[in-house]
Each structure stands twice: as C-alpha cells, then as structure tokens.
C-alpha cells in the first residue's frame, strides 16, 4: 500500500515540515540525546529513525547533532521500507545540506543492523503499521546499545482525534473506504497501559508514556485535512470520480465545524510518546 503513496507524501513534505518539527520536540525530548552523549564520553552518537517517510524527525535530529555543541555530535540513519520514500528523502537531505544523514531501506521487523550498534531510535507514527509491531519493538531493542533509548510517537484513540473521526466517516460514506477497509490500523497503540506493556515485553526498561494534545490555529476556509487524507488514502482518491472528490471537502467541513473559534479551526490532535531504555 505505502508504495502507492510515496508521491503523495513527497507532494506535502515541504509544506508540512514546520508543523512536524513543532510536535517532534516531544519525541526528541524523550530520547534525551544530551544524556546519551554524556554517556558516550566523546564518541559520536548513531541515531536510527524508523519509518522516516520524507524526512521527519530524522532531519531535525541530524541538525541537532551537527550543531555548535561539540559535546553532542553524531550521525542519523533515516530508514523506510518504501524505496520511493527513501529516494525522496535522500534528495531532500542533499538539498538541505545534511551531510551527517544517510538513508537505508529497512524493514522494522528485520533491521539490517548488528546488535548493540545504535545509540537511539526514533519512530514517528510508524510502528503501528507493521504487520507484527511487537517484532518491530524487539528488533529495535536488539540493535540498541545497552543504555540506549527508543521513542515512538503513536496516535491516541480515534475518539480523541476529531480529524480522523471525520475522515473515517466521510470517506466510508463517499468512497466506501474508511481506515479499517483500507487496512490502516492507526490506533494499535492507543491504549496507554497496553502500549507500555508491549514495550516492556520487548525488553525495554524505564518505560514511560506522555500524552499530548496540541491544537493548531488554521483559517476556517483552509481544507487542512487534505495532507493527511492524501497521504493515507491517495490511491483511493485518485480512483474516485471528480464528483466524489468534490463532495469530500464539503462533507469534512460539517463534523469539524464545532471546532471553529474566531474564524479559525482549533482541532486537537492527540498522540502519545512511548519511550524506553535498553538495560
């Protein structure tokens, strides 16, 4: 499925990067890179970003590790299972001048890295899409060095995410395809206690989960749902009739209308950051 969506992700990459960077700070803070750098005692860090898509948070972490702080230097490996995504993010990395970032095609369930090779692992809204997410967590634990950290950004329940509730209802009604029909399990880690338990079962200690619920301020005439919709359902939208696609925007507006304040959408997005330490 993702092979058919790489062009949709690349189309929105530059426009969405600033918003992505705002929420990525929660994921990056959970990694505690300064503490890992101190423990490395002068050795450059190696950070693996899983399911990098078109570059975030890999790009942001690479910039941090190439900054002015000599005590926190390192290299980022951006990875994705989709070759088209890897090609696109490699081109974007060159354009951004990120010399401390490399791109590797990698399946989270069978990582092409030796055990104890990685200092930190980040993953933004990716692990839930694996066919075996628990195997992906165990693989992350395997490749981490002792004392290394992994942090995963995960969607909270759909009921706490009005955009996804609206998207699921509208696309089910108009295209006959919602999240379940499209095989998209965005909410496999939505239960906080269960998510922490899965992290522990994968071999992590010092497991923690933080909940975040930011709400942007978007002009009410902006069809702000288009990026998420196209990145998740782009191939279905391309097959839809012009009439169906034209109906979607009006239909999306109605369930989201209650979130308009002073001429702007204030739609919350709710997500968790799940992190753990390799003993």
N, C-alpha and C positions, 0 to 999 in steps of 0.2 A: 504493500500500500504506500509506504513512505517514498518508494522510488518514483511514484507518480506525483509526488507533492514537492519535490525539491525546488522546482521552478517557482512555485507559489511562495515558498519560504524566502527564496532569494529576491523575489519581487518586493518584499516588505522589509528586508533586512536593515537597510539604512534608516528607514523611517521609524522602525520600532526600536532601534538600538538605544536611544536616550531613555525611553521608558523602561527597557530591560535593565539598564545599568542602575536605575533607581531602586529596583527591587532586588537586584543581585547582591547588594551590600549585605543583606541578611544572610545569604548563603555564604558569602566570603567571610563574614564575621564568624560564622560557625566553624570555619576551618582553622581560625586563629593562626594565620600564617606567621605573625611575629614570634609566637611561642615555638612553632616548628623550626623557624630559622635559628632561634637561640639554641635549641636542642641539637641542630645540625652542626654547630660550632664551626662556622665558616664555610661549610660545604654548600654549594648551590642546591636549592630545592628543585625537585621534579614534581610537577603537579599534572595530574591527568584529569581532563574534563571529558565526561562521558555524554554521548548524545548531544554533541556540540551544535548540531544544526548548522546555522550560518555564522556562529562565532561567539555567542554569549553563553556563559560568563568567561569563556576562555580568553577572549581579548582583554577584558578588564583585569583579569588576574595576571596576564602577561605584562600589561603596562605597569602593574604594581611591582612585579619582580624585575623590571628593567628601569626602575626609577632611581632617584638620587640616594636612596638608603643603601649603602654598601653592605649593611648587615643583613639585608633581605633581598637576595638575588636568586634567580632561578629560571627554569625553562618550563614551558607549558606544552603538553601534548594534547591537542584538540582531536577528538575522535568522533566518528559517526559510522553507523552501519551502512549508510547510503552513499555510494560513490559520487552521485551528483552533489550531495551536500558537501562532501569532502572537497571536491573540486571548487565549489563556490566559496567555501570559507578559506581555502588556500589562496585564492585570488584576492579575497578581501584582506587577508592578513598581509599579503605583499603590498597592497595599496596603502594599508595603514602603517607600513614600515615596521612590522612586528618581527624582528629578527630572532627573538627568543621563543618563537612558537613554531611547532611543527604539526603536521596533520597526518593522522594514521587512520585508515579504515579499520574499524574494530567492532566486533560483536560483544556487547556487555556480558553475555553469557559464556564467552570463551575468549578472554582477553589475551592478546599476543604479547604479553609481558611476563618476565620472570617473577617469581615470588620475591617479596621484600625489595621491590625496585622503585616504588613510588612513595613520595612523602605525603601527598594529599590528593584526594579525589573529590571533584565537584560534579554534580549532575543536576541540571535544571529541567524539571518536568519531562523526564525521560524514562526512568526505570520502570514506571507503571506500564509502559507499552511493551515490555519484554514478554516473550511467551512464558518464561519462567523467571519472574522478578527475584525470587529468593535465591536462585542460582546466580543471578547477576550480583546480588549483595554479597554472596560468598566469594565470587570472583574478585570483587572489589577488596574484600578483606585479604584474600590471598596475595594480591600484588602489592599491598601496602607494607611499608616497613613497620616494625614494632614501634609504637608511639605515634604512628601516622594517623591522620584523621580523614574521614569521609563525610560529606554533607550532601543531602539530597533535598531539592525543593519539590514539593508534592502538592497536588490540589487537595484542599479540604472538601467536605461533602458538597455535592452539586446544589443542595438546598441553600447553601451559604454563598453560592456564586450565581447571582441573578442573570448574568450574561449567558452562562451555559444553560441555565433553565430555559431561558427564552430561545436560545439557539436550538436546543433539543426539541422543544415543542414546535417551533416554526418549521424546521427542516423535516421533521417527521410528518407534519401536516401537508406541506407543499411538495416535498420531494420523496416522501415515504422513507426517509433515511435519517434516523437520529444517531446518537452515539452508539447505542447497543447494536443497531442494524449495521453500522459502519465498522464494527469491531474495535471501537475506541473505548478502552477502559481508563478514562482519565482519573477515576476515583478509587483505584485499587488500594491506595494507602490513606484513604480519607479518615479512617478510624484511628485516632491518635494512639490509643493504648495498643491496638493491634500492630500498628506500624512500628512502635518501639519494640514490641515483642519479636517481630520479624528481624529487626536489626540485631537484637541480642542473639537470636537463633543463628544468625550468620557469623557469629563470633566476635561481635563488637562489644566493648565495654564503655562505661561512661556515656551511655546513650541519653540524648536529650532531644526534646521536640519543642519548638517555639511556633506560635500561631501568629499570623499577620493578616491584616485586613485593610489594605490601602484602598482609597477611592480617588481616582483622578478627577480632574475638572475639565470636561470636554464640551464644546459648544453643542447645543441640542440638535443642530442641523447636521452634525457630523455622523456619518454611518460608521461609528467606531468599531462595530462588530466585524467589519469586513476582513481585517487581517486574520483574526482567529478563525473565522469561518472558512476563508480560502485556504489557510494552512492546514486545516483539518479535513475539509470537505471539498477541496479544489477540484478533484477529478469528478465528483458528483455534480458540482456546479457547472463545469464545462459541458457535461452531457445534458443539462437541463435546458428547457426551452427558454427563449427570450422572455416570454410571458411569466414563467415561473420565477426566473431570476429577478424580474422587475417587481414581482409581488413580495419577495422576501423582505426588502428593506422596510416597506410599509408595515408588514406583519411584525417585524422585530421592534419597531418603534412602540407599539402598543403595550407589550408587557414591561418595557423599560421606562415608560412614561412616569411611573411613580417615583423614579429616581432623579427627576429633573428638579433642580433648585436654581433659581435666579437665572434661568436661560441656559443652564449647563447640566449635562449628565453628571451625576455623582454615584456611579455604580461601583459598589465594593467588589473586590476580588479577594477571595480568602484562600490562603495557602499555608502549608506547614514547611518548616525546615527541620529535617531529621538528621541528626549527626551522631557519630560515634568514633571511638578510639580503638585502634588495633592494639591489644595488650602486648 
